[in-house]
Structure formats: structure tokens, C-alpha cells
Amino acid sequence: MKNSETLGLYYNLSAFNNTLRSHGYSTLVSWETFQSVCRDKLDLMIQFSYGEEASRRQQTTEIQGFQTRFGFNISKTVRVDSGMLRSVESFLDKVVKGSKCIGIKEWRGNKEVPYRAFFPLPIDIHSSLSTSDVAFFNAKLLEIVDDFINKTLGSNYISLHIRTEQILKRSNGNFTTLVNCIKKQASLIKNIRARHPNYHNLFVAKQAWKKAKKTAKQHCFCKTELFSQ
């Protein structure tokens, strides 16, 4: 997205590109290089659909002509069912069609599960990447994290990541499910603290879009006393 921070804010891009290259992937280019070619314009914006929605459609549909979004002038927007992607070649032939400057909205990766696309990797890619392959971060970011841990959390703490949006997006997802999940986590944390009394601090990371945050406050499900001793 234009005017947003690039991956360089979080990752060591030199190491990232070295890893991509060693696995057979193309490397990342700088934002300046991208802009020198595309100049605030996208020939094509691709929106992928997954799971049940994708299996129903199994097609590529043009959903929007010229528009301006994310700071770009976009010539065309299409919705692509991830289930129709059988190879990189078919993607280039049926979807990209020679477009040079392309934006992709919500790409979830390539894996044989319902909520992602799945197709054979090109022969140039001799080994696929895993999360452990990209576990190198910007040195400044690591410095900030270490400083926060040392000054705020100390050496003994519990870290909890609540994927709020993933719970609510499920077919059976609702705020009751979310509340029950949080209660289970609170119970687990209390059990850990009972075994390790010196684990005083709790770091909670959560994700939620605006509507979820507003509804959550109305339902008061995220009371801090759930996690207190």
C-alpha cells in the first residue's frame, strides 16, 4: 500500500533476499525500483477468494474498472478463485495476461488446505520456504524488542497472542466462541503461574478490525481481571 512502511521496517532484507535466492525464488526489489516502473499505477489488482467461496465460483471475474485505491490508479480489478490456480503458467496465462504492474490483495500462500491456494511450485524453486527460513528481523527492531523486554517484562514473563479475527471469521465463529477461548487461555495462564510463581508479567498481543473492537467493548469480553492473579 502506498505511503505504508515496507518490509524493511521489520526484516533484514539482504538476508531475506539471500534466502529467497538460495531456494530458487525471485528476490524482492526496493520500493523505489517498483515506483520507477509503475509510477503510482497498477495495470491489475487481484483479489483472491478461498475455501467455500472459491469452490463455488471456480473462475476469474472482473469486478471493477478504473479506480483509485491504496494510493494507486488501478486500471482493472479481478476476483480470482484460488481453486482454479493449477500452475504458475496458468496463472500468468489466464489472469496476469502480460500485465506488468500488479497488486495482490490477501494472498494466503500456497499449501494444501482449504483457506489457501495449492499448486505445484515451478521447477526453479527446489525447496519451498517455511516460517523458520525467514526468522531474521531488522536489527533496530530487535534492539527495540530487547529494550522493551528488559525494561518492562523482565526475564520471567508469559506471552499470549490472541488471533481475534481468525476466530470470528470461522463459519461457527462468534463472540461467545471468542469469550470461551479467552477464558480457556486465562485458566491456562493461572495454571502456569501456579507452577511458576515468579512469572508475574503477562504480555498480550491481539488483532482485531474496527468493528470487532467496537463490538468487543460493548460485550465487555476482554476484562483484564480474566488474566490477573
Rosetta constraint file for C-alpha pairs under 8 A:
AtomPair CA 1 CA 70 HARMONIC 5.38 0.50
AtomPair CA 1 CA 71 HARMONIC 7.04 0.50
AtomPair CA 2 CA 70 HARMONIC 5.98 0.50
AtomPair CA 2 CA 71 HARMONIC 5.31 0.50
AtomPair CA 2 CA 72 HARMONIC 7.16 0.50
AtomPair CA 3 CA 71 HARMONIC 7.75 0.50
AtomPair CA 5 CA 9 HARMONIC 6.52 0.50
AtomPair CA 6 CA 31 HARMONIC 7.53 0.50
AtomPair CA 7 CA 11 HARMONIC 5.92 0.50
AtomPair CA 7 CA 13 HARMONIC 7.52 0.50
AtomPair CA 8 CA 12 HARMONIC 6.36 0.50
AtomPair CA 8 CA 13 HARMONIC 5.93 0.50
AtomPair CA 8 CA 138 HARMONIC 7.01 0.50
AtomPair CA 9 CA 138 HARMONIC 6.60 0.50
AtomPair CA 9 CA 141 HARMONIC 7.61 0.50
AtomPair CA 10 CA 137 HARMONIC 5.68 0.50
AtomPair CA 10 CA 138 HARMONIC 5.16 0.50
AtomPair CA 10 CA 141 HARMONIC 6.49 0.50
AtomPair CA 11 CA 16 HARMONIC 7.29 0.50
AtomPair CA 11 CA 136 HARMONIC 6.24 0.50
AtomPair CA 11 CA 137 HARMONIC 4.07 0.50
AtomPair CA 11 CA 138 HARMONIC 4.41 0.50
AtomPair CA 12 CA 16 HARMONIC 6.14 0.50
AtomPair CA 12 CA 136 HARMONIC 6.29 0.50
AtomPair CA 12 CA 137 HARMONIC 5.21 0.50
AtomPair CA 12 CA 138 HARMONIC 4.62 0.50
AtomPair CA 12 CA 139 HARMONIC 7.24 0.50
AtomPair CA 13 CA 17 HARMONIC 5.95 0.50
AtomPair CA 14 CA 18 HARMONIC 6.25 0.50
AtomPair CA 15 CA 19 HARMONIC 6.25 0.50
AtomPair CA 15 CA 136 HARMONIC 7.43 0.50
AtomPair CA 16 CA 20 HARMONIC 6.28 0.50
AtomPair CA 16 CA 134 HARMONIC 6.50 0.50
AtomPair CA 16 CA 136 HARMONIC 7.59 0.50
AtomPair CA 17 CA 21 HARMONIC 6.00 0.50
AtomPair CA 17 CA 27 HARMONIC 5.23 0.50
AtomPair CA 17 CA 28 HARMONIC 6.41 0.50
AtomPair CA 18 CA 22 HARMONIC 6.13 0.50
AtomPair CA 18 CA 27 HARMONIC 7.98 0.50
AtomPair CA 19 CA 23 HARMONIC 6.40 0.50
AtomPair CA 19 CA 133 HARMONIC 7.23 0.50
AtomPair CA 19 CA 134 HARMONIC 7.64 0.50
AtomPair CA 20 CA 24 HARMONIC 6.36 0.50
AtomPair CA 20 CA 25 HARMONIC 4.98 0.50
AtomPair CA 20 CA 26 HARMONIC 6.56 0.50
AtomPair CA 20 CA 27 HARMONIC 5.99 0.50
AtomPair CA 20 CA 129 HARMONIC 7.98 0.50
AtomPair CA 21 CA 25 HARMONIC 5.41 0.50
AtomPair CA 21 CA 26 HARMONIC 6.39 0.50
AtomPair CA 21 CA 27 HARMONIC 6.31 0.50
AtomPair CA 23 CA 125 HARMONIC 5.85 0.50
AtomPair CA 23 CA 126 HARMONIC 5.97 0.50
AtomPair CA 23 CA 127 HARMONIC 5.47 0.50
AtomPair CA 23 CA 128 HARMONIC 6.79 0.50
AtomPair CA 23 CA 129 HARMONIC 7.35 0.50
AtomPair CA 24 CA 124 HARMONIC 5.41 0.50
AtomPair CA 24 CA 125 HARMONIC 4.26 0.50
AtomPair CA 24 CA 126 HARMONIC 6.10 0.50
AtomPair CA 24 CA 127 HARMONIC 7.47 0.50
AtomPair CA 25 CA 124 HARMONIC 7.38 0.50
AtomPair CA 25 CA 125 HARMONIC 5.86 0.50
AtomPair CA 29 CA 33 HARMONIC 6.29 0.50
AtomPair CA 29 CA 34 HARMONIC 6.83 0.50
AtomPair CA 30 CA 34 HARMONIC 6.39 0.50
AtomPair CA 31 CA 35 HARMONIC 6.14 0.50
AtomPair CA 32 CA 36 HARMONIC 6.09 0.50
AtomPair CA 33 CA 37 HARMONIC 6.75 0.50
AtomPair CA 34 CA 38 HARMONIC 6.14 0.50
AtomPair CA 34 CA 39 HARMONIC 7.80 0.50
AtomPair CA 35 CA 39 HARMONIC 4.70 0.50
AtomPair CA 35 CA 40 HARMONIC 6.57 0.50
AtomPair CA 37 CA 101 HARMONIC 7.93 0.50
AtomPair CA 38 CA 42 HARMONIC 6.68 0.50
AtomPair CA 38 CA 101 HARMONIC 5.85 0.50
AtomPair CA 40 CA 71 HARMONIC 7.10 0.50
AtomPair CA 40 CA 72 HARMONIC 4.92 0.50
AtomPair CA 40 CA 73 HARMONIC 6.33 0.50
AtomPair CA 41 CA 72 HARMONIC 5.25 0.50
AtomPair CA 41 CA 73 HARMONIC 4.72 0.50
AtomPair CA 41 CA 74 HARMONIC 5.95 0.50
AtomPair CA 41 CA 75 HARMONIC 7.79 0.50
AtomPair CA 41 CA 101 HARMONIC 7.22 0.50
AtomPair CA 42 CA 72 HARMONIC 6.52 0.50
AtomPair CA 42 CA 73 HARMONIC 6.13 0.50
AtomPair CA 42 CA 74 HARMONIC 4.74 0.50
AtomPair CA 42 CA 75 HARMONIC 6.30 0.50
AtomPair CA 42 CA 101 HARMONIC 4.93 0.50
AtomPair CA 42 CA 102 HARMONIC 5.49 0.50
AtomPair CA 42 CA 103 HARMONIC 6.63 0.50
AtomPair CA 43 CA 74 HARMONIC 6.01 0.50
AtomPair CA 43 CA 75 HARMONIC 5.06 0.50
AtomPair CA 43 CA 76 HARMONIC 6.39 0.50
AtomPair CA 43 CA 99 HARMONIC 5.85 0.50
AtomPair CA 43 CA 100 HARMONIC 6.73 0.50
AtomPair CA 43 CA 101 HARMONIC 5.31 0.50
AtomPair CA 43 CA 102 HARMONIC 5.98 0.50
AtomPair CA 44 CA 74 HARMONIC 6.39 0.50
AtomPair CA 44 CA 75 HARMONIC 6.07 0.50
AtomPair CA 44 CA 76 HARMONIC 5.03 0.50
AtomPair CA 44 CA 77 HARMONIC 5.76 0.50
AtomPair CA 44 CA 78 HARMONIC 7.56 0.50
AtomPair CA 44 CA 96 HARMONIC 7.68 0.50
AtomPair CA 44 CA 99 HARMONIC 6.65 0.50
AtomPair CA 44 CA 101 HARMONIC 6.70 0.50
AtomPair CA 44 CA 102 HARMONIC 4.91 0.50
AtomPair CA 44 CA 103 HARMONIC 6.34 0.50
AtomPair CA 45 CA 74 HARMONIC 6.77 0.50
AtomPair CA 45 CA 75 HARMONIC 7.99 0.50
AtomPair CA 45 CA 76 HARMONIC 6.23 0.50
AtomPair CA 45 CA 77 HARMONIC 4.55 0.50
AtomPair CA 45 CA 78 HARMONIC 6.40 0.50
AtomPair CA 45 CA 102 HARMONIC 5.78 0.50
AtomPair CA 45 CA 103 HARMONIC 4.61 0.50
AtomPair CA 45 CA 104 HARMONIC 5.82 0.50
AtomPair CA 45 CA 105 HARMONIC 7.37 0.50
AtomPair CA 46 CA 77 HARMONIC 5.88 0.50
AtomPair CA 46 CA 78 HARMONIC 5.23 0.50
AtomPair CA 46 CA 79 HARMONIC 5.98 0.50
AtomPair CA 46 CA 80 HARMONIC 6.83 0.50
AtomPair CA 46 CA 102 HARMONIC 7.51 0.50
AtomPair CA 46 CA 103 HARMONIC 6.15 0.50
AtomPair CA 46 CA 104 HARMONIC 4.80 0.50
AtomPair CA 46 CA 105 HARMONIC 6.07 0.50
AtomPair CA 47 CA 77 HARMONIC 7.43 0.50
AtomPair CA 47 CA 78 HARMONIC 6.19 0.50
AtomPair CA 47 CA 79 HARMONIC 4.69 0.50
AtomPair CA 47 CA 80 HARMONIC 6.09 0.50
AtomPair CA 47 CA 104 HARMONIC 6.20 0.50
AtomPair CA 47 CA 105 HARMONIC 5.01 0.50
AtomPair CA 47 CA 106 HARMONIC 6.79 0.50
AtomPair CA 48 CA 79 HARMONIC 5.72 0.50
AtomPair CA 48 CA 80 HARMONIC 4.85 0.50
AtomPair CA 48 CA 81 HARMONIC 5.82 0.50
AtomPair CA 48 CA 82 HARMONIC 6.05 0.50
AtomPair CA 48 CA 104 HARMONIC 7.91 0.50
AtomPair CA 48 CA 105 HARMONIC 6.85 0.50
AtomPair CA 48 CA 106 HARMONIC 6.58 0.50
AtomPair CA 48 CA 107 HARMONIC 6.73 0.50
AtomPair CA 49 CA 53 HARMONIC 6.32 0.50
AtomPair CA 49 CA 54 HARMONIC 5.13 0.50
AtomPair CA 49 CA 79 HARMONIC 6.98 0.50
AtomPair CA 49 CA 80 HARMONIC 6.20 0.50
AtomPair CA 49 CA 81 HARMONIC 5.01 0.50
AtomPair CA 49 CA 82 HARMONIC 5.94 0.50
AtomPair CA 50 CA 54 HARMONIC 4.69 0.50
AtomPair CA 50 CA 55 HARMONIC 7.50 0.50
AtomPair CA 50 CA 81 HARMONIC 6.47 0.50
AtomPair CA 50 CA 82 HARMONIC 5.69 0.50
AtomPair CA 50 CA 83 HARMONIC 7.35 0.50
AtomPair CA 50 CA 114 HARMONIC 6.95 0.50
AtomPair CA 50 CA 115 HARMONIC 5.24 0.50
AtomPair CA 50 CA 116 HARMONIC 6.19 0.50
AtomPair CA 50 CA 117 HARMONIC 7.29 0.50
AtomPair CA 51 CA 55 HARMONIC 6.28 0.50
AtomPair CA 51 CA 114 HARMONIC 4.83 0.50
AtomPair CA 51 CA 115 HARMONIC 4.92 0.50
AtomPair CA 51 CA 116 HARMONIC 7.37 0.50
AtomPair CA 52 CA 56 HARMONIC 6.26 0.50
AtomPair CA 52 CA 114 HARMONIC 7.86 0.50
AtomPair CA 53 CA 57 HARMONIC 6.55 0.50
AtomPair CA 53 CA 81 HARMONIC 7.94 0.50
AtomPair CA 54 CA 58 HARMONIC 5.86 0.50
AtomPair CA 54 CA 80 HARMONIC 8.00 0.50
AtomPair CA 54 CA 81 HARMONIC 4.62 0.50
AtomPair CA 54 CA 82 HARMONIC 6.15 0.50
AtomPair CA 54 CA 83 HARMONIC 6.12 0.50
AtomPair CA 55 CA 81 HARMONIC 7.29 0.50
AtomPair CA 55 CA 83 HARMONIC 6.27 0.50
AtomPair CA 57 CA 81 HARMONIC 6.45 0.50
AtomPair CA 58 CA 80 HARMONIC 7.93 0.50
AtomPair CA 58 CA 81 HARMONIC 5.29 0.50
AtomPair CA 58 CA 82 HARMONIC 7.74 0.50
AtomPair CA 58 CA 83 HARMONIC 6.18 0.50
AtomPair CA 58 CA 84 HARMONIC 5.58 0.50
AtomPair CA 59 CA 80 HARMONIC 6.26 0.50
AtomPair CA 59 CA 81 HARMONIC 5.65 0.50
AtomPair CA 59 CA 84 HARMONIC 6.56 0.50
AtomPair CA 60 CA 78 HARMONIC 6.64 0.50
AtomPair CA 60 CA 79 HARMONIC 5.68 0.50
AtomPair CA 60 CA 80 HARMONIC 4.56 0.50
AtomPair CA 60 CA 81 HARMONIC 6.39 0.50
AtomPair CA 60 CA 95 HARMONIC 7.37 0.50
AtomPair CA 61 CA 78 HARMONIC 5.39 0.50
AtomPair CA 61 CA 79 HARMONIC 5.16 0.50
AtomPair CA 61 CA 80 HARMONIC 6.59 0.50
AtomPair CA 62 CA 76 HARMONIC 7.41 0.50
AtomPair CA 62 CA 77 HARMONIC 6.00 0.50
AtomPair CA 62 CA 78 HARMONIC 4.19 0.50
AtomPair CA 62 CA 79 HARMONIC 6.30 0.50
AtomPair CA 63 CA 77 HARMONIC 5.89 0.50
AtomPair CA 63 CA 78 HARMONIC 5.41 0.50
AtomPair CA 63 CA 79 HARMONIC 6.60 0.50
AtomPair CA 64 CA 76 HARMONIC 5.96 0.50
AtomPair CA 64 CA 77 HARMONIC 5.04 0.50
AtomPair CA 64 CA 78 HARMONIC 6.93 0.50
AtomPair CA 65 CA 74 HARMONIC 7.93 0.50
AtomPair CA 65 CA 75 HARMONIC 6.15 0.50
AtomPair CA 65 CA 76 HARMONIC 4.75 0.50
AtomPair CA 65 CA 77 HARMONIC 6.40 0.50
AtomPair CA 66 CA 73 HARMONIC 7.30 0.50
AtomPair CA 66 CA 74 HARMONIC 5.56 0.50
AtomPair CA 66 CA 75 HARMONIC 4.43 0.50
AtomPair CA 66 CA 76 HARMONIC 5.59 0.50
AtomPair CA 66 CA 77 HARMONIC 7.95 0.50
AtomPair CA 67 CA 73 HARMONIC 6.03 0.50
AtomPair CA 67 CA 74 HARMONIC 5.31 0.50
AtomPair CA 67 CA 75 HARMONIC 6.69 0.50
AtomPair CA 67 CA 76 HARMONIC 7.66 0.50
AtomPair CA 68 CA 72 HARMONIC 5.50 0.50
AtomPair CA 68 CA 73 HARMONIC 4.51 0.50
AtomPair CA 68 CA 74 HARMONIC 5.76 0.50
AtomPair CA 69 CA 73 HARMONIC 6.72 0.50
AtomPair CA 69 CA 74 HARMONIC 7.09 0.50
AtomPair CA 80 CA 84 HARMONIC 7.81 0.50
AtomPair CA 80 CA 95 HARMONIC 7.90 0.50
AtomPair CA 81 CA 85 HARMONIC 7.55 0.50
AtomPair CA 82 CA 116 HARMONIC 7.11 0.50
AtomPair CA 82 CA 117 HARMONIC 4.94 0.50
AtomPair CA 82 CA 118 HARMONIC 7.65 0.50
AtomPair CA 83 CA 117 HARMONIC 6.27 0.50
AtomPair CA 83 CA 118 HARMONIC 7.33 0.50
AtomPair CA 85 CA 90 HARMONIC 6.86 0.50
AtomPair CA 85 CA 91 HARMONIC 6.11 0.50
AtomPair CA 85 CA 117 HARMONIC 7.02 0.50
AtomPair CA 85 CA 118 HARMONIC 7.13 0.50
AtomPair CA 85 CA 119 HARMONIC 6.43 0.50
AtomPair CA 86 CA 90 HARMONIC 6.64 0.50
AtomPair CA 86 CA 91 HARMONIC 7.69 0.50
AtomPair CA 86 CA 118 HARMONIC 7.22 0.50
AtomPair CA 86 CA 119 HARMONIC 4.94 0.50
AtomPair CA 86 CA 120 HARMONIC 7.25 0.50
AtomPair CA 87 CA 91 HARMONIC 6.36 0.50
AtomPair CA 87 CA 119 HARMONIC 5.41 0.50
AtomPair CA 87 CA 120 HARMONIC 6.04 0.50
AtomPair CA 87 CA 121 HARMONIC 7.35 0.50
AtomPair CA 87 CA 122 HARMONIC 7.93 0.50
AtomPair CA 88 CA 92 HARMONIC 6.23 0.50
AtomPair CA 88 CA 119 HARMONIC 7.79 0.50
AtomPair CA 88 CA 120 HARMONIC 7.96 0.50
AtomPair CA 88 CA 121 HARMONIC 7.37 0.50
AtomPair CA 88 CA 122 HARMONIC 6.96 0.50
AtomPair CA 89 CA 93 HARMONIC 6.12 0.50
AtomPair CA 90 CA 94 HARMONIC 5.70 0.50
AtomPair CA 90 CA 95 HARMONIC 7.75 0.50
AtomPair CA 91 CA 95 HARMONIC 5.31 0.50
AtomPair CA 91 CA 96 HARMONIC 6.50 0.50
AtomPair CA 92 CA 96 HARMONIC 4.71 0.50
AtomPair CA 92 CA 97 HARMONIC 5.91 0.50
AtomPair CA 92 CA 98 HARMONIC 7.41 0.50
AtomPair CA 93 CA 97 HARMONIC 5.33 0.50
AtomPair CA 93 CA 98 HARMONIC 7.94 0.50
AtomPair CA 108 CA 115 HARMONIC 7.53 0.50
AtomPair CA 108 CA 116 HARMONIC 5.46 0.50
AtomPair CA 108 CA 117 HARMONIC 7.31 0.50
AtomPair CA 109 CA 116 HARMONIC 5.84 0.50
AtomPair CA 109 CA 117 HARMONIC 6.33 0.50
AtomPair CA 110 CA 116 HARMONIC 5.92 0.50
AtomPair CA 110 CA 117 HARMONIC 4.89 0.50
AtomPair CA 110 CA 118 HARMONIC 4.91 0.50
AtomPair CA 110 CA 119 HARMONIC 6.85 0.50
AtomPair CA 111 CA 116 HARMONIC 5.98 0.50
AtomPair CA 111 CA 117 HARMONIC 6.13 0.50
AtomPair CA 111 CA 118 HARMONIC 5.02 0.50
AtomPair CA 111 CA 119 HARMONIC 7.76 0.50
AtomPair CA 112 CA 116 HARMONIC 7.05 0.50
AtomPair CA 112 CA 117 HARMONIC 7.11 0.50
AtomPair CA 112 CA 118 HARMONIC 5.26 0.50
AtomPair CA 113 CA 117 HARMONIC 7.62 0.50
AtomPair CA 113 CA 118 HARMONIC 7.61 0.50
AtomPair CA 121 CA 125 HARMONIC 6.45 0.50
AtomPair CA 129 CA 133 HARMONIC 6.07 0.50
AtomPair CA 129 CA 134 HARMONIC 7.92 0.50
AtomPair CA 130 CA 134 HARMONIC 7.31 0.50
AtomPair CA 131 CA 135 HARMONIC 6.62 0.50
AtomPair CA 137 CA 141 HARMONIC 6.89 0.50
AtomPair CA 137 CA 142 HARMONIC 6.71 0.50
AtomPair CA 138 CA 142 HARMONIC 6.42 0.50
AtomPair CA 139 CA 143 HARMONIC 6.23 0.50
AtomPair CA 140 CA 144 HARMONIC 6.30 0.50
AtomPair CA 141 CA 145 HARMONIC 6.21 0.50
AtomPair CA 142 CA 146 HARMONIC 6.06 0.50
AtomPair CA 143 CA 147 HARMONIC 6.12 0.50
AtomPair CA 144 CA 148 HARMONIC 6.17 0.50
AtomPair CA 145 CA 149 HARMONIC 6.18 0.50
AtomPair CA 146 CA 150 HARMONIC 6.09 0.50
AtomPair CA 147 CA 151 HARMONIC 6.03 0.50
AtomPair CA 148 CA 152 HARMONIC 5.54 0.50
AtomPair CA 148 CA 153 HARMONIC 7.13 0.50
AtomPair CA 149 CA 153 HARMONIC 4.81 0.50
AtomPair CA 149 CA 154 HARMONIC 5.69 0.50
AtomPair CA 149 CA 155 HARMONIC 7.47 0.50
AtomPair CA 150 CA 154 HARMONIC 5.04 0.50
AtomPair CA 150 CA 155 HARMONIC 7.12 0.50
AtomPair CA 153 CA 157 HARMONIC 6.21 0.50
AtomPair CA 153 CA 201 HARMONIC 5.93 0.50
AtomPair CA 153 CA 202 HARMONIC 7.74 0.50
AtomPair CA 153 CA 203 HARMONIC 7.74 0.50
AtomPair CA 154 CA 201 HARMONIC 7.94 0.50
AtomPair CA 156 CA 198 HARMONIC 6.74 0.50
AtomPair CA 156 CA 199 HARMONIC 5.10 0.50
AtomPair CA 156 CA 200 HARMONIC 7.24 0.50
AtomPair CA 156 CA 201 HARMONIC 7.32 0.50
AtomPair CA 157 CA 199 HARMONIC 5.01 0.50
AtomPair CA 157 CA 200 HARMONIC 6.26 0.50
AtomPair CA 157 CA 201 HARMONIC 4.86 0.50
AtomPair CA 157 CA 202 HARMONIC 5.74 0.50
AtomPair CA 157 CA 203 HARMONIC 7.34 0.50
AtomPair CA 158 CA 189 HARMONIC 7.82 0.50
AtomPair CA 158 CA 199 HARMONIC 6.75 0.50
AtomPair CA 158 CA 201 HARMONIC 6.42 0.50
AtomPair CA 158 CA 202 HARMONIC 4.85 0.50
AtomPair CA 158 CA 203 HARMONIC 6.17 0.50
AtomPair CA 159 CA 202 HARMONIC 5.91 0.50
AtomPair CA 159 CA 203 HARMONIC 4.71 0.50
AtomPair CA 159 CA 204 HARMONIC 6.02 0.50
AtomPair CA 159 CA 205 HARMONIC 7.86 0.50
AtomPair CA 160 CA 202 HARMONIC 7.53 0.50
AtomPair CA 160 CA 203 HARMONIC 6.14 0.50
AtomPair CA 160 CA 204 HARMONIC 4.81 0.50
AtomPair CA 160 CA 205 HARMONIC 6.17 0.50
AtomPair CA 161 CA 204 HARMONIC 5.88 0.50
AtomPair CA 161 CA 205 HARMONIC 4.66 0.50
AtomPair CA 161 CA 206 HARMONIC 5.73 0.50
AtomPair CA 162 CA 204 HARMONIC 7.45 0.50
AtomPair CA 162 CA 205 HARMONIC 6.22 0.50
AtomPair CA 162 CA 206 HARMONIC 4.75 0.50
AtomPair CA 162 CA 207 HARMONIC 6.79 0.50
AtomPair CA 163 CA 167 HARMONIC 6.61 0.50
AtomPair CA 163 CA 206 HARMONIC 6.06 0.50
AtomPair CA 163 CA 207 HARMONIC 5.72 0.50
AtomPair CA 163 CA 208 HARMONIC 7.75 0.50
AtomPair CA 164 CA 168 HARMONIC 6.41 0.50
AtomPair CA 164 CA 178 HARMONIC 7.24 0.50
AtomPair CA 164 CA 206 HARMONIC 6.58 0.50
AtomPair CA 164 CA 207 HARMONIC 5.53 0.50
AtomPair CA 164 CA 208 HARMONIC 5.56 0.50
AtomPair CA 165 CA 169 HARMONIC 5.99 0.50
AtomPair CA 165 CA 207 HARMONIC 6.41 0.50
AtomPair CA 165 CA 208 HARMONIC 5.39 0.50
AtomPair CA 165 CA 209 HARMONIC 7.15 0.50
AtomPair CA 165 CA 212 HARMONIC 7.81 0.50
AtomPair CA 166 CA 170 HARMONIC 6.63 0.50
AtomPair CA 167 CA 173 HARMONIC 5.53 0.50
AtomPair CA 167 CA 174 HARMONIC 7.48 0.50
AtomPair CA 167 CA 177 HARMONIC 7.54 0.50
AtomPair CA 167 CA 178 HARMONIC 6.49 0.50
AtomPair CA 168 CA 172 HARMONIC 7.93 0.50
AtomPair CA 168 CA 173 HARMONIC 4.38 0.50
AtomPair CA 168 CA 174 HARMONIC 5.37 0.50
AtomPair CA 168 CA 175 HARMONIC 7.15 0.50
AtomPair CA 168 CA 178 HARMONIC 7.27 0.50
AtomPair CA 169 CA 173 HARMONIC 5.94 0.50
AtomPair CA 173 CA 177 HARMONIC 6.11 0.50
AtomPair CA 173 CA 178 HARMONIC 7.53 0.50
AtomPair CA 174 CA 178 HARMONIC 6.42 0.50
AtomPair CA 175 CA 179 HARMONIC 6.00 0.50
AtomPair CA 175 CA 216 HARMONIC 7.76 0.50
AtomPair CA 176 CA 180 HARMONIC 6.18 0.50
AtomPair CA 177 CA 181 HARMONIC 6.16 0.50
AtomPair CA 178 CA 182 HARMONIC 6.25 0.50
AtomPair CA 179 CA 183 HARMONIC 6.15 0.50
AtomPair CA 179 CA 221 HARMONIC 5.98 0.50
AtomPair CA 179 CA 222 HARMONIC 7.83 0.50
AtomPair CA 180 CA 184 HARMONIC 6.23 0.50
AtomPair CA 181 CA 185 HARMONIC 6.34 0.50
AtomPair CA 182 CA 186 HARMONIC 6.11 0.50
AtomPair CA 182 CA 222 HARMONIC 7.92 0.50
AtomPair CA 183 CA 187 HARMONIC 6.20 0.50
AtomPair CA 183 CA 226 HARMONIC 6.99 0.50
AtomPair CA 184 CA 188 HARMONIC 6.20 0.50
AtomPair CA 185 CA 189 HARMONIC 6.14 0.50
AtomPair CA 186 CA 190 HARMONIC 6.27 0.50
AtomPair CA 186 CA 226 HARMONIC 5.79 0.50
AtomPair CA 186 CA 227 HARMONIC 5.22 0.50
AtomPair CA 187 CA 191 HARMONIC 6.32 0.50
AtomPair CA 188 CA 192 HARMONIC 6.30 0.50
AtomPair CA 189 CA 193 HARMONIC 6.17 0.50
AtomPair CA 189 CA 227 HARMONIC 7.18 0.50
AtomPair CA 190 CA 194 HARMONIC 6.09 0.50
AtomPair CA 190 CA 227 HARMONIC 7.51 0.50
AtomPair CA 190 CA 229 HARMONIC 6.80 0.50
AtomPair CA 191 CA 195 HARMONIC 6.49 0.50
AtomPair CA 192 CA 196 HARMONIC 5.98 0.50
AtomPair CA 193 CA 197 HARMONIC 5.08 0.50
AtomPair CA 193 CA 198 HARMONIC 7.45 0.50
AtomPair CA 193 CA 199 HARMONIC 5.99 0.50
AtomPair CA 193 CA 200 HARMONIC 7.56 0.50
AtomPair CA 208 CA 212 HARMONIC 5.78 0.50
AtomPair CA 208 CA 213 HARMONIC 6.03 0.50
AtomPair CA 209 CA 213 HARMONIC 6.25 0.50
AtomPair CA 210 CA 214 HARMONIC 6.20 0.50
AtomPair CA 211 CA 215 HARMONIC 6.20 0.50
AtomPair CA 212 CA 216 HARMONIC 5.86 0.50
AtomPair CA 213 CA 217 HARMONIC 6.27 0.50
AtomPair CA 214 CA 218 HARMONIC 6.46 0.50
AtomPair CA 215 CA 219 HARMONIC 6.24 0.50
AtomPair CA 216 CA 220 HARMONIC 5.88 0.50
AtomPair CA 216 CA 221 HARMONIC 6.04 0.50
AtomPair CA 216 CA 222 HARMONIC 7.10 0.50
AtomPair CA 217 CA 221 HARMONIC 7.08 0.50
AtomPair CA 217 CA 222 HARMONIC 7.54 0.50
AtomPair CA 222 CA 226 HARMONIC 7.75 0.50
AtomPair CA 224 CA 228 HARMONIC 6.68 0.50
AtomPair CA 225 CA 229 HARMONIC 7.99 0.50
